[in-house]
């Protein structure tokens, strides 16, 4: 049983989250303000997971992220926010969040992401990998290469991270849609293929002969030849 702290000021949503994850077998605590959340985090035990809304009435959620980064660096945080701009999402990851879900959201997808974060705590995967000469840092959403600049979009990072977490197992297009796009109804299997093609152009030395993102006929895609750093 994992201990989850939900920080959300909207009563109906907070109640729904508590009920949902209690039914899934977790222990839940809740706070409706940033001040209450910070007070709770000063006490033991430290939650196994923090679900955090950024738009709180008293303290901006980014301040809570900064505090947690200093005082609870190993506690995973999932941001659940209406702030959907790429700059907000990137800032969230720079401040230490492990995952970022935008409102409105699918409860099924949220549950899958929560379980993935908790499982990652039990069996952690490195947040830094090497793909040939390319170094990918999932914590800071940054990529480095010795001779050229590589800039990935947030979606491309999310695709790469999800493939990395599967430890070489192939994943279907539908799994990628659920994990990366969530409730975006405009996205479909072709959307996944388009993003994979764009990602290959950025990380593969020869996109027509990929060495890292392989296609699995009839299934989907998998990440291979990665080095954990």
N, C-alpha and C positions, 0 to 999 in steps of 0.2 A: 504494500500500500504506500503510495507516494503522497506527500503533503504539498498541496498546491495553494498558493495565495493569489486570489483574484482581486485586482484593484480596478474598479469600474464604478463611476458615479451614477450611471443610469440604473435605476432599481430593477426594472424588468429584465434587462440584459444580465445584470449581476446575479439575480436570482436564477435565471435560466442556466447560466454557466455553472453555478454551484450545483444545481440539480443534475445537470448533464454529467459532470465529472464525478459526482457522488455515486450516481448510478453505474458508472464505469469502474467503481471500486476504489476511488481515491479519497483521501481526507482533504476537506476543503476549509479554507478560511477566507474571509472577504473583508475588504475595506472600501469605503466610498469616497475617500479623499487621499491626497498625497501625504498629508501629515499623519493620518492614521496608519498608512502603509509604512512610513518610515519608523513610526513608533513600534509597529509589529516586528519589523526587521531587526530592531535592536535586541529583541528577545530570542531565546532559543526555544525549540530547534529552528534552524534556518530552513525555509521551505525548499523542497526539491525542485520547484518550478514557480516562477512568478509570471502571471498573465497580467499585463499592464496596459491600461488605456493612457494615452498621452494627454488627452484633453481633460484634465482634472480641474475642479473648480478652484483649488487653492494653490497647488504647486504644479508647474508644468512637468509632464512625465519625463522630459529629457533630464531634468534635475535629479529625478529618482534614478535614472539610468547612470548618471555620473556618480551618485552616491554608492550605488550597488557595485559599480566598477571598482571603486576604492575599497569598499568594506566587504563585499561578497563576490569576488571575481569569479568564483567557480559555480555560482548559482545560475542556472540557465534562465533566460528571460524571453518570453514571447510577447511582442508588442501587438496589441489589438487596437487599431486606430483608424479613424476616418481620414487621417492625413495620408493621402495616396500619391503625392508627388514623389518622383524618383529621388529628389534631394532629401526629402524627409526620411525615406527608407534607407538611403545610404548613411545619413546621419545616425539613424537608429543603430545600424550595424557598427558604425565607428564608435558608438558609445557603449557597445557591449551586448546588444541584444543578439540572441541566437536565431530568432525567426521573427518575421514581420507579416502579420495578416491584416489586410485592409477591410474596413466595413463598407458595405454589407458583406457577410461571409457565409460560407456553407458550414453548418455545424459538423457535418461528416468530415470535411476537410480539416477543420480546426481540431477535431478529435484525433485525426491521423497525425497531424503535426505535433500535437502535445505528446502522443505516445512515442513518436519518433525522437523527440527531445529527451524524454525520460529514458528511453532505451539507449540513447547516445551517452547518457550519463553512466549507465551500467556497463556499456561497452564502447568507450569513446573512440571516435575516429579523428585522425589528425585534421586540424584546420588549415594545414599548409601542405601542398603537394607540388611535385614537379612533373611537368609533362614535357619531356625533352629539355630544351633550354629555357622553358617557360616555368616560372614559379607563381603559383596561385595562392593567395592568402584569403580564405573565406571570412576571416574575422574582420578584416579591414576592407574587404571588397576591392582588392588591388591585385594587379598582375605586373610582373617585371620580366624583362627579357634583356640580355646583354647588349643587343644591337638595335632593337626597334621598340617603338611604343605600341603597347597593346591595350586597348580600352574595351572592356566588356560592358554590356548593358546589365541592369539589375536582373532581368529575365535570364540572360545568358549565364550569369553567376549562379542563379538559382537552379538552372538546368544542370550545370556542371557539378554543383554541390550535391544535388540529389543523386546523380549518377555515381559520384564518389562514395556516398553513404551506402550504396547497394553492394559495395565490395566486389565489383566485377560481374554481378548478376544482371542479366538483361531486364529492362523495364519497358512496359508498353507505352504507347502514345497516350492512352487514357490515364495511366498512372501519372505521367508527366503533366497532363492537363489538370488533373486533380491537385497535384502537389504544387505546381508553379502558377497556374492561372486561376485556380479556385472557381469562383462564381462568374468569371468572365465568359458570358454565353456566346460571344462572338468568336471565341477561340475554338478550333477544331483540330483534327489530326494534321491537316496541311499546315496549320500554324506551327505545330511542333516541328515538322519537317523543315519549314522555312527558317526557324530559329537554329536548328541543328546545322543547317547548311551555312548560315552566317557565322556560327560559332566555329565550325571547322575552318573557315577561311582565316579566322584569327589565330587559332591555336595549332593548326596542322601545317607542317612544312609543305605538304602537297595535299590539298583538300580532296583531290580525286582519288588519292590512295591514303586514306586516313590511318594513322598509327595509334590514335587514342580513342576516338569515338567511333565504335564499330556499329554497323547495322546488323541486326539479327533478323533474318527473313521471317516474316509471319509473327514476330514478337515486338520488336522495337529497337532500342539502342542500349549499349553498355559502354562503360569506360574501362580501358585497359592500358597497360604500360605506364601506370602512374607510379611515382616514387613518393613515399611519405617522408616529409622533412620535419 
